[in-house]
Amino acid sequence: MAALAVALPAALAVSGWGSFVNWRAVNVREPTAAQVGQKVDYAGAQWTVTRLTRLAGGEGRAVVLAEFEAVIPDPKAFANVPCQIGLSDGEGRTWQPVFLGDPVVRKMYPEALQRALCGGPSFAEAKGGEPVRMAASFAIPASASDLKLSVALLSALPAYLSVSEPQP
């Protein structure tokens, strides 16, 4: 009975700690801030957001094109690393990338459609020391302001890359 009095609280503490670590990885984020065009070390690679452009989408919406690249010294180490891309605004709204790109992007920046999506498959095909060029587009309300792009590699959480929309 005495051993149970010690083992039960220890088991609860270990279980609680694991739950806390999981909760923190999902809910607590530590941004690595950067500007468009700035090279930033993140998650063992050198990242640059080369374009974060807002395009008119019509009917009260806009399209944001984000192009970015990573120079990965050891592509095999990144081959199975999931990547999360998101866009948020000053009101706390968030958007995920549009699948297959937006027609506005296809018309104005067709080369962007040739870029890879962020994640393991694009990293696996990389050649060490050469940039992996990626892109994502987002359909947002035209009224959205104070936009921030986030790039998060799940292996690097809670750290993530945060890039603000350039101000005119």
Backbone as CSV, one residue per row, in Angstrom:
resi,resn,N_x,N_y,N_z,CA_x,CA_y,CA_z,C_x,C_y,C_z
1,MET,0.830,-1.185,0.000,0.000,0.000,0.000,0.878,1.253,0.000
2,ALA,1.983,1.192,0.712,2.887,2.342,0.763,3.499,2.601,-0.609
3,ALA,3.820,1.525,-1.338,4.394,1.691,-2.677,3.379,2.338,-3.624
4,LEU,2.103,1.988,-3.449,1.059,2.584,-4.278,0.921,4.078,-3.992
5,ALA,1.089,4.447,-2.755,0.997,5.862,-2.372,2.104,6.679,-3.031
6,VAL,3.240,6.063,-3.345,4.343,6.753,-4.012,4.217,6.620,-5.526
7,ALA,3.850,5.441,-6.022,3.808,5.177,-7.465,2.684,5.936,-8.156
8,LEU,1.520,6.021,-7.538,0.393,6.692,-8.166,0.668,8.174,-8.414
9,PRO,1.120,8.946,-7.424,1.438,10.357,-7.717,2.563,10.502,-8.745
10,ALA,3.545,9.603,-8.732,4.635,9.676,-9.714,4.094,9.421,-11.123
11,ALA,3.212,8.433,-11.267,2.633,8.143,-12.582,1.787,9.318,-13.076
12,LEU,1.026,9.927,-12.193,0.222,11.093,-12.567,1.118,12.265,-12.975
13,ALA,2.218,12.448,-12.274,3.140,13.531,-12.609,3.760,13.319,-13.983
14,VAL,4.188,12.100,-14.269,4.785,11.798,-15.575,3.752,11.979,-16.673
15,SER,2.553,11.459,-16.470,1.483,11.595,-17.452,1.119,13.062,-17.650
16,GLY,1.031,13.803,-16.572,0.719,15.233,-16.644,1.787,16.015,-17.388
17,TRP,3.049,15.664,-17.162,4.150,16.349,-17.840,4.082,16.104,-19.348
18,GLY,3.809,14.866,-19.743,3.673,14.560,-21.172,2.525,15.333,-21.798
19,SER,1.412,15.436,-21.099,0.272,16.201,-21.603,0.631,17.675,-21.722
20,PHE,1.360,18.201,-20.756,1.780,19.605,-20.801,2.702,19.850,-21.989
21,VAL,3.651,18.958,-22.219,4.582,19.109,-23.340,3.813,19.085,-24.659
22,ASN,2.862,18.166,-24.807,2.048,18.106,-26.016,1.211,19.369,-26.187
23,TRP,0.579,19.839,-25.119,-0.224,21.055,-25.170,0.639,22.241,-25.569
24,ARG,1.828,22.340,-24.989,2.727,23.460,-25.296,3.147,23.442,-26.759
25,ALA,3.441,22.274,-27.299,3.859,22.170,-28.696,2.757,22.623,-29.645
26,VAL,1.503,22.391,-29.276,0.384,22.764,-30.128,-0.037,24.221,-29.916
27,ASN,0.006,24.703,-28.684,-0.590,25.996,-28.362,0.374,27.137,-28.076
28,VAL,1.582,26.857,-27.703,2.528,27.922,-27.386,3.537,27.999,-28.527
29,ARG,3.638,29.145,-29.132,4.531,29.303,-30.264,5.522,30.428,-29.986
30,GLU,6.730,30.240,-30.476,7.806,31.220,-30.299,8.256,31.680,-31.682
31,PRO,7.828,32.891,-32.090,8.158,33.346,-33.438,9.624,33.723,-33.614
32,THR,10.152,33.389,-34.788,11.434,33.887,-35.248,11.065,34.914,-36.310
33,ALA,11.123,36.186,-35.955,10.646,37.248,-36.837,11.650,37.543,-37.946
34,ALA,11.105,37.852,-39.129,11.933,38.209,-40.281,11.136,39.137,-41.179
35,GLN,11.833,39.767,-42.099,11.214,40.615,-43.111,11.371,39.942,-44.466
36,VAL,10.560,40.326,-45.420,10.686,39.797,-46.778,12.091,40.112,-47.289
37,GLY,12.754,39.103,-47.828,14.102,39.258,-48.369,15.220,38.999,-47.368
38,GLN,14.890,38.876,-46.110,15.898,38.663,-45.061,16.172,37.171,-44.896
39,LYS,17.448,36.795,-44.863,17.832,35.403,-44.609,17.789,35.157,-43.100
40,VAL,17.169,34.045,-42.723,17.003,33.728,-41.305,17.323,32.255,-41.079
41,ASP,18.093,31.961,-40.053,18.348,30.580,-39.665,17.161,30.085,-38.851
42,TYR,16.571,28.996,-39.306,15.435,28.401,-38.616,15.466,26.895,-38.854
43,ALA,15.398,26.141,-37.804,15.272,24.681,-37.840,16.399,24.003,-38.610
44,GLY,17.595,24.568,-38.562,18.730,23.938,-39.210,18.875,24.249,-40.688
45,ALA,18.138,25.237,-41.185,18.236,25.660,-42.582,18.224,27.182,-42.628
46,GLN,18.590,27.727,-43.776,18.550,29.181,-43.955,17.347,29.505,-44.847
47,TRP,16.392,30.261,-44.306,15.128,30.559,-44.964,15.097,32.007,-45.427
48,THR,14.425,32.237,-46.554,14.183,33.586,-47.055,12.785,33.612,-47.661
49,VAL,11.945,34.518,-47.193,10.669,34.765,-47.861,10.987,35.783,-48.945
50,THR,10.871,35.373,-50.192,11.271,36.230,-51.306,10.126,37.103,-51.809
51,ARG,8.898,36.688,-51.538,7.748,37.490,-51.979,6.580,37.241,-51.046
52,LEU,5.923,38.318,-50.654,4.664,38.264,-49.916,3.826,39.395,-50.498
53,THR,3.039,39.053,-51.510,2.354,40.044,-52.330,0.851,39.866,-52.246
54,ARG,0.154,40.983,-52.069,-1.304,40.978,-52.067,-1.786,41.342,-53.470
55,LEU,-2.687,40.518,-53.997,-3.242,40.726,-55.331,-4.755,40.906,-55.211
56,ALA,-5.331,41.724,-56.074,-6.784,41.908,-56.065,-7.442,40.616,-56.523
57,GLY,-8.424,40.178,-55.766,-9.108,38.938,-56.110,-10.523,39.151,-56.605
58,GLY,-11.051,40.358,-56.442,-12.421,40.661,-56.858,-13.440,40.222,-55.830
59,GLU,-14.605,40.825,-55.908,-15.739,40.493,-55.038,-15.393,40.539,-53.551
60,GLY,-14.683,41.570,-53.127,-14.382,41.740,-51.709,-13.318,40.825,-51.154
61,ARG,-12.556,40.208,-52.021,-11.503,39.329,-51.534,-10.174,39.719,-52.164
62,ALA,-9.128,39.220,-51.583,-7.776,39.418,-52.086,-7.076,38.069,-52.081
63,VAL,-5.982,38.012,-52.798,-5.157,36.812,-52.840,-3.764,37.216,-52.409
64,VAL,-3.162,36.443,-51.524,-1.793,36.701,-51.090,-0.921,35.572,-51.626
65,LEU,0.134,35.962,-52.336,1.103,35.005,-52.842,2.346,35.088,-51.971
66,ALA,2.733,33.959,-51.410,3.957,33.873,-50.613,4.923,32.937,-51.331
67,GLU,6.119,33.439,-51.614,7.172,32.612,-52.183,8.341,32.648,-51.210
68,PHE,8.926,31.491,-50.983,10.008,31.401,-50.013,10.938,30.284,-50.417
69,GLU,12.108,30.294,-49.821,13.085,29.257,-50.135,13.875,28.907,-48.890
70,ALA,14.434,27.718,-48.925,15.267,27.242,-47.819,16.507,26.583,-48.393
71,VAL,17.639,26.914,-47.829,18.888,26.234,-48.154,19.111,25.239,-47.023
72,ILE,19.052,23.959,-47.383,19.079,22.887,-46.390,20.402,22.133,-46.531
73,PRO,21.260,22.221,-45.515,22.547,21.539,-45.615,22.433,20.014,-45.727
74,ASP,21.454,19.421,-45.031,21.299,17.969,-45.035,19.851,17.613,-45.387
75,PRO,19.511,17.551,-46.673,18.124,17.284,-47.077,17.554,15.986,-46.513
76,LYS,18.379,14.964,-46.309,17.871,13.698,-45.770,17.279,13.896,-44.372
77,ALA,17.852,14.811,-43.607,17.353,15.066,-42.257,15.969,15.721,-42.289
78,PHE,15.620,16.367,-43.395,14.337,17.057,-43.517,13.305,16.252,-44.306
79,ALA,13.696,15.128,-44.858,12.860,14.390,-45.802,11.483,14.016,-45.258
80,ASN,11.375,13.776,-43.979,10.093,13.376,-43.400,9.514,14.412,-42.450
81,VAL,9.955,15.646,-42.577,9.505,16.690,-41.661,8.286,17.404,-42.236
82,PRO,7.134,17.300,-41.564,5.950,18.041,-42.015,6.136,19.545,-41.814
83,CYS,5.508,20.309,-42.681,5.607,21.758,-42.670,4.193,22.342,-42.636
84,GLN,3.989,23.343,-41.801,2.703,24.028,-41.732,2.903,25.464,-42.190
85,ILE,2.091,25.887,-43.155,2.114,27.252,-43.655,0.781,27.876,-43.301
86,GLY,0.807,29.096,-42.830,-0.430,29.787,-42.504,-0.283,31.287,-42.686
87,LEU,-1.396,31.960,-42.760,-1.432,33.411,-42.875,-2.422,33.890,-41.830
88,SER,-2.069,34.940,-41.122,-2.971,35.494,-40.106,-3.020,37.003,-40.269
89,ASP,-4.027,37.602,-39.660,-4.128,39.058,-39.702,-4.161,39.615,-38.288
90,GLY,-4.212,40.940,-38.191,-4.187,41.615,-36.899,-5.393,41.315,-36.029
91,GLU,-6.471,40.798,-36.608,-7.668,40.452,-35.849,-7.628,39.023,-35.321
92,GLY,-6.563,38.287,-35.651,-6.436,36.917,-35.182,-7.050,35.881,-36.106
93,ARG,-7.549,36.309,-37.261,-8.079,35.339,-38.222,-6.908,34.629,-38.897
94,THR,-7.128,33.366,-39.283,-6.064,32.591,-39.926,-6.601,31.935,-41.193
95,TRP,-5.680,31.726,-42.150,-6.022,31.076,-43.413,-4.961,30.052,-43.748
96,GLN,-5.397,28.988,-44.406,-4.514,27.949,-44.905,-4.325,28.163,-46.399
97,PRO,-3.262,27.624,-46.991,-3.040,27.808,-48.429,-4.181,27.236,-49.269
98,VAL,-4.394,27.868,-50.413,-5.394,27.433,-51.373,-4.803,26.285,-52.177
99,PHE,-5.520,25.205,-52.282,-5.054,24.044,-53.029,-4.998,24.381,-54.520
100,LEU,-3.902,24.060,-55.190,-3.673,24.277,-56.615,-3.583,25.750,-57.017
101,GLY,-3.473,26.641,-56.095,-3.286,28.049,-56.433,-4.568,28.718,-56.887
102,ASP,-4.590,30.010,-56.805,-5.732,30.821,-57.183,-5.610,31.217,-58.657
103,PRO,-6.729,31.387,-59.376,-6.650,31.803,-60.777,-5.887,33.114,-60.978
104,VAL,-5.981,34.033,-60.032,-5.258,35.300,-60.138,-3.756,35.039,-60.146
105,VAL,-3.304,34.137,-59.291,-1.878,33.790,-59.242,-1.474,33.090,-60.533
106,ARG,-2.314,32.164,-61.006,-1.993,31.451,-62.249,-1.828,32.417,-63.412
107,LYS,-2.606,33.496,-63.413,-2.543,34.466,-64.505,-1.349,35.415,-64.354
108,MET,-1.132,35.950,-63.146,-0.116,36.989,-62.956,1.281,36.444,-62.673
109,TYR,1.366,35.298,-62.005,2.654,34.716,-61.610,2.673,33.220,-61.906
110,PRO,2.558,32.825,-63.168,2.483,31.391,-63.477,3.709,30.608,-63.009
111,GLU,4.855,31.273,-62.911,6.060,30.567,-62.445,5.927,30.113,-60.995
112,ALA,5.081,30.785,-60.225,4.889,30.406,-58.822,4.266,29.021,-58.710
113,LEU,3.466,28.638,-59.712,2.825,27.327,-59.676,3.820,26.201,-59.882
114,GLN,5.001,26.524,-60.376,6.047,25.518,-60.571,6.830,25.258,-59.288
115,ARG,6.592,26.066,-58.283,7.318,25.918,-57.027,6.679,24.811,-56.190
116,ALA,7.494,24.186,-55.369,7.040,23.081,-54.520,6.212,23.607,-53.346
117,LEU,5.467,22.706,-52.758,4.805,22.989,-51.495,5.802,22.721,-50.384
118,CYS,5.644,23.397,-49.280,6.552,23.200,-48.151,6.287,21.836,-47.524
119,GLY,7.353,21.101,-47.257,7.192,19.827,-46.576,8.178,18.783,-47.022
120,GLY,8.090,17.635,-46.397,9.017,16.537,-46.604,9.355,16.198,-48.041
121,PRO,8.348,16.016,-48.946,8.695,15.644,-50.319,9.582,16.671,-51.023
122,SER,9.300,17.955,-50.837,10.137,18.973,-51.495,11.523,19.007,-50.873
123,PHE,11.620,18.727,-49.588,12.930,18.700,-48.937,13.728,17.476,-49.378
124,ALA,13.043,16.346,-49.548,13.727,15.100,-49.916,14.402,15.209,-51.279
125,GLU,13.833,16.012,-52.177,14.385,16.170,-53.517,15.485,17.227,-53.584
126,ALA,15.735,17.915,-52.482,16.719,19.001,-52.463,18.131,18.465,-52.627
127,LYS,18.973,19.336,-53.124,20.406,19.059,-53.188,21.048,19.929,-52.121
128,GLY,21.855,19.332,-51.265,22.483,20.048,-50.152,23.131,21.352,-50.598
129,GLY,22.795,22.437,-49.935,23.389,23.734,-50.211,22.703,24.522,-51.313
130,GLU,21.746,23.917,-52.024,21.007,24.633,-53.064,19.611,24.959,-52.530
131,PRO,19.065,26.129,-52.906,17.751,26.505,-52.373,16.615,25.627,-52.893
132,VAL,15.704,25.304,-51.994,14.443,24.662,-52.338,13.429,25.799,-52.430
133,ARG,12.877,26.021,-53.606,11.940,27.128,-53.816,10.506,26.621,-53.643
134,MET,9.745,27.331,-52.795,8.388,26.916,-52.456,7.436,28.095,-52.602
135,ALA,6.138,27.817,-52.670,5.135,28.866,-52.780,3.828,28.406,-52.159
136,ALA,3.031,29.379,-51.762,1.679,29.137,-51.261,0.853,30.376,-51.558
137,SER,-0.433,30.181,-51.828,-1.319,31.329,-52.014,-2.516,31.177,-51.082
138,PHE,-3.076,32.319,-50.717,-4.158,32.364,-49.741,-5.263,33.266,-50.259
139,ALA,-6.515,32.843,-50.124,-7.674,33.677,-50.440,-8.157,34.279,-49.116
140,ILE,-8.173,35.617,-49.059,-8.518,36.307,-47.817,-9.514,37.428,-48.103
141,PRO,-10.191,37.947,-47.079,-11.027,39.134,-47.292,-10.133,40.325,-47.658
142,ALA,-10.602,41.170,-48.559,-9.819,42.333,-48.976,-9.536,43.264,-47.808
143,SER,-10.379,43.239,-46.795,-10.215,44.134,-45.641,-9.152,43.662,-44.646
144,ALA,-8.649,42.462,-44.800,-7.645,41.934,-43.856,-6.398,42.805,-43.883
145,SER,-5.862,43.079,-42.704,-4.662,43.914,-42.631,-3.702,43.352,-41.590
146,ASP,-2.508,43.894,-41.578,-1.450,43.460,-40.655,-1.209,41.956,-40.805
147,LEU,-0.943,41.543,-42.047,-0.782,40.121,-42.354,0.581,39.594,-41.927
148,LYS,0.574,38.343,-41.476,1.805,37.650,-41.112,1.763,36.238,-41.667
149,LEU,2.848,35.878,-42.354,3.023,34.527,-42.854,3.754,33.728,-41.794
150,SER,3.308,32.509,-41.546,4.032,31.649,-40.617,4.437,30.358,-41.333
151,VAL,5.673,29.957,-41.081,6.216,28.713,-41.603,6.704,27.934,-40.393
152,ALA,6.125,26.774,-40.170,6.489,25.976,-38.995,6.843,24.556,-39.414
153,LEU,8.023,24.137,-39.062,8.405,22.738,-39.226,8.070,22.040,-37.918
154,LEU,7.345,20.955,-38.011,6.881,20.306,-36.792,8.031,19.843,-35.912
155,SER,9.175,19.556,-36.495,10.327,19.138,-35.698,10.948,20.298,-34.928
156,ALA,10.597,21.532,-35.265,11.198,22.704,-34.626,10.239,23.413,-33.673
157,LEU,8.980,22.938,-33.580,8.027,23.585,-32.677,8.543,23.565,-31.252
158,PRO,8.323,24.588,-30.490,7.365,25.669,-30.683,7.891,26.843,-31.523
159,ALA,9.127,26.801,-31.976,9.652,27.885,-32.803,9.047,27.815,-34.207
160,TYR,8.801,28.973,-34.789,8.327,29.054,-36.163,8.820,30.359,-36.775
161,LEU,8.804,30.417,-38.083,9.237,31.601,-38.811,8.024,32.494,-39.029
162,SER,8.142,33.784,-38.715,7.041,34.735,-38.850,7.516,35.922,-39.680
163,VAL,6.824,36.168,-40.802,7.194,37.252,-41.707,5.992,38.161,-41.923
164,SER,6.173,39.448,-41.649,5.092,40.420,-41.799,4.986,40.915,-43.232
165,GLU,3.755,41.237,-43.634,3.519,41.805,-44.954,4.233,43.150,-45.054
166,PRO,4.953,43.379,-46.148,5.622,44.677,-46.307,4.574,45.801,-46.367
167,GLN,4.899,46.895,-45.727,3.994,48.049,-45.733,4.385,48.989,-46.863
168,PRO,3.388,49.498,-47.615,3.699,50.385,-48.743,4.315,51.703,-48.301
